Every structure is written in C-alpha cells, then in structure tokens.
C-alpha cells in the first residue's frame, strides 16, 4: 500500500498595521519620500520562504509611514528604498515589527 499525504497551510488572513518613522542617522532629522516596504513569507509546510508582497508606504514630511493591509504571513522582511533593512533576518509578527522596528535609521 502506498499512502501519499499532501500538507498545505491554509492560514487565514489577518489585519496588519505597521507604522513608524524614518530618521537620518547623521542629523537626526526625519526623512521624507522614503519607500518602506514589507515582504512576507507565503505560509507553507516548507521551512523556506516564498516571497509574498505585503504592502508599502512612502514617508511624509515628518518621516512617518503607515502600512495597513491584510496578510497570511507571520514572517516579514523589511525594505527601505528597495534594499533589505539591517541584516535581512525575518521579523516574526506584527508585534515585533511595531516594537523593534518603529524607528528606522538611514545613513
């Protein structure tokens, strides 16, 4: 007998709100016009990450940004002006995004 089991993850979408401020590390001033983006990992039974566009925002005159969307992902990669921010390690969940990545610094 051959038994084939296919496992898929059918995680439900949840609301995501991520907000913060982008600052210039040299002068400590807010930076306007910066694109902040989130890429998630498609939920699956695999340990690898299949990229999933989550959302993006452009900073205002005060350097503030807001991303509000729905997503199935619980792992995120943060991009600033198209480049991966910091070391490129995944950020786990909305709480960590808003707690540890609410102030972004550009060189």
KEKE-3310 file (N, C-alpha, C; in steps of 0.2 Angstrom, whole numbers, plus 5000, padded with zeros to 4 digits):
npx = (5004:5003:5004:5000:5002:4998:5002:4996:4996:4983:4981:4972:4969:4975:4973:4985:4994:5007:5018:5029:5044:5056:5072:5086:5103:5114:5110:5099:5086:5069:5066:5059:5049:5054:5053:5045:5044:5036:5039:5032:5032:5026:5014:5017:5020:5034:5050:5057:5056:5044:5043:5031:5022:5017:5015:5017:5023:5026:5036:5031:5032:5036:5043:5036:5027:5015:5008:4994:4986:4980:4985:4992:5004:5016:5029:5041:5051:5059:5060:5069:5068:5069:5080:5085:5082:5094:5100:5094:5087:5072:5058:5047:5031:5018:5018:5032:5037:5031:5036:5051:5055:5050:5056:5067:5083:5093:5108)
npy = (4994:5011:5027:5043:5059:5075:5090:5106:5123:5133:5146:5159:5176:5190:5206:5219:5231:5242:5254:5269:5279:5286:5291:5302:5296:5304:5318:5317:5320:5319:5309:5313:5305:5292:5275:5263:5246:5230:5213:5197:5180:5167:5157:5140:5122:5121:5125:5135:5151:5158:5172:5185:5199:5211:5225:5243:5260:5277:5289:5303:5322:5322:5311:5300:5284:5272:5257:5248:5233:5217:5200:5184:5180:5178:5180:5192:5203:5218:5232:5246:5259:5249:5241:5228:5230:5232:5216:5207:5196:5187:5195:5192:5192:5205:5212:5212:5219:5232:5235:5234:5239:5252:5264:5269:5270:5279:5280)
npz = (5000:4996:5003:5001:5007:5006:5013:5016:5020:5026:5031:5039:5033:5041:5049:5047:5054:5052:5058:5059:5060:5049:5051:5049:5051:5053:5055:5063:5059:5052:5038:5022:5009:5008:5003:5012:5014:5015:5014:5014:5020:5011:5018:5021:5021:5021:5026:5019:5012:5002:4993:4997:4993:5004:5008:5006:5010:5008:5016:5025:5027:5040:5041:5044:5042:5036:5035:5031:5030:5024:5028:5026:5031:5044:5045:5041:5029:5029:5019:5014:5003:4993:4997:5007:5024:5038:5044:5036:5042:5045:5052:5065:5066:5069:5081:5084:5073:5076:5089:5089:5076:5074:5073:5061:5054:5043:5034)
capx = (5000:5006:5000:5003:4999:5000:5000:4996:4994:4978:4981:4968:4971:4974:4974:4991:4996:5014:5019:5035:5047:5062:5076:5093:5107:5119:5107:5094:5080:5065:5067:5053:5050:5057:5048:5046:5040:5036:5038:5031:5034:5020:5013:5018:5023:5041:5054:5059:5052:5042:5041:5024:5021:5013:5012:5022:5021:5031:5036:5028:5037:5039:5047:5031:5024:5009:5006:4988:4984:4978:4991:4993:5011:5018:5036:5042:5057:5058:5064:5069:5070:5071:5085:5083:5085:5098:5104:5089:5084:5065:5055:5042:5025:5016:5021:5039:5038:5030:5040:5058:5056:5046:5061:5072:5088:5096:5115)
capy = (5000:5017:5032:5050:5064:5082:5095:5113:5128:5137:5151:5164:5182:5194:5213:5221:5238:5244:5262:5271:5285:5285:5296:5302:5295:5310:5324:5315:5323:5315:5309:5312:5302:5285:5270:5257:5240:5223:5207:5192:5173:5163:5151:5133:5117:5121:5129:5140:5157:5160:5179:5187:5206:5213:5232:5248:5266:5282:5293:5310:5327:5321:5304:5294:5279:5268:5251:5244:5228:5210:5196:5177:5179:5180:5182:5198:5206:5225:5235:5253:5261:5243:5237:5224:5234:5228:5210:5203:5191:5188:5198:5187:5195:5212:5215:5213:5225:5239:5236:5234:5242:5258:5269:5266:5275:5279:5283)
capz = (5000:4996:5006:4999:5011:5004:5018:5014:5025:5024:5036:5037:5033:5047:5048:5049:5054:5054:5057:5062:5057:5046:5053:5046:5057:5054:5058:5067:5056:5049:5031:5018:5002:5008:5002:5017:5011:5019:5010:5019:5018:5009:5023:5018:5025:5020:5030:5015:5012:4996:4995:4996:4994:5009:5007:5006:5011:5007:5022:5024:5028:5046:5041:5046:5037:5039:5031:5034:5025:5027:5025:5029:5033:5050:5045:5036:5028:5029:5014:5014:4996:4989:4999:5014:5030:5043:5042:5032:5045:5046:5058:5067:5068:5069:5087:5084:5069:5079:5095:5087:5070:5073:5071:5056:5053:5036:5034)
cpx = (5004:5001:5003:4999:5002:4997:5001:4994:4989:4976:4976:4971:4970:4975:4981:4992:5003:5015:5026:5037:5054:5066:5083:5098:5112:5116:5102:5087:5076:5067:5061:5054:5053:5052:5050:5041:5041:5035:5037:5033:5027:5019:5013:5020:5031:5044:5057:5054:5050:5039:5034:5023:5016:5010:5018:5019:5027:5030:5034:5034:5040:5042:5042:5029:5019:5008:5000:4986:4981:4983:4990:4999:5012:5026:5037:5049:5055:5063:5064:5072:5073:5076:5083:5086:5088:5101:5100:5086:5076:5063:5048:5036:5024:5019:5028:5041:5037:5034:5048:5060:5052:5050:5067:5077:5092:5103:5115)
cpy = (5006:5023:5039:5055:5071:5087:5102:5118:5133:5142:5156:5171:5186:5201:5215:5228:5239:5251:5263:5277:5283:5292:5296:5301:5301:5316:5323:5318:5318:5315:5308:5309:5295:5280:5264:5252:5234:5218:5201:5185:5170:5157:5145:5128:5117:5126:5135:5146:5158:5167:5181:5195:5207:5220:5237:5255:5271:5287:5300:5315:5326:5314:5298:5290:5275:5263:5248:5239:5222:5205:5189:5176:5181:5181:5187:5200:5213:5228:5243:5256:5255:5239:5234:5228:5229:5222:5205:5197:5192:5191:5194:5191:5203:5215:5216:5219:5232:5240:5238:5238:5248:5264:5266:5272:5274:5283:5289)
cpz = (5000:4998:5004:5003:5008:5010:5015:5020:5023:5029:5034:5037:5039:5045:5051:5049:5057:5053:5061:5058:5054:5048:5049:5052:5058:5057:5063:5065:5052:5041:5027:5012:5002:5007:5007:5014:5016:5014:5015:5016:5017:5014:5019:5023:5025:5024:5026:5015:5004:4997:4993:4998:4999:5008:5007:5007:5010:5013:5020:5026:5035:5047:5043:5040:5040:5034:5034:5028:5028:5024:5029:5032:5040:5051:5039:5035:5027:5024:5015:5007:4992:4992:5006:5019:5035:5040:5037:5035:5045:5052:5059:5070:5069:5075:5087:5079:5072:5085:5093:5081:5069:5072:5067:5054:5046:5037:5028)
residu = (UNK:UNK:UNK:UNK:UNK:UNK:UNK:UNK:UNK:UNK:UNK:UNK:UNK:UNK:UNK:UNK:UNK:UNK:UNK:UNK:UNK:UNK:UNK:UNK:UNK:UNK:UNK:UNK:UNK:UNK:UNK:UNK:UNK:UNK:UNK:UNK:UNK:UNK:UNK:UNK:UNK:UNK:UNK:UNK:UNK:UNK:UNK:UNK:UNK:UNK:UNK:UNK:UNK:UNK:UNK:UNK:UNK:UNK:UNK:UNK:UNK:UNK:UNK:UNK:UNK:UNK:UNK:UNK:UNK:UNK:UNK:UNK:UNK:UNK:UNK:UNK:UNK:UNK:UNK:UNK:UNK:UNK:UNK:UNK:UNK:UNK:UNK:UNK:UNK:UNK:UNK:UNK:UNK:UNK:UNK:UNK:UNK:UNK:UNK:UNK:UNK:UNK:UNK:UNK:UNK:UNK:UNK)
# end
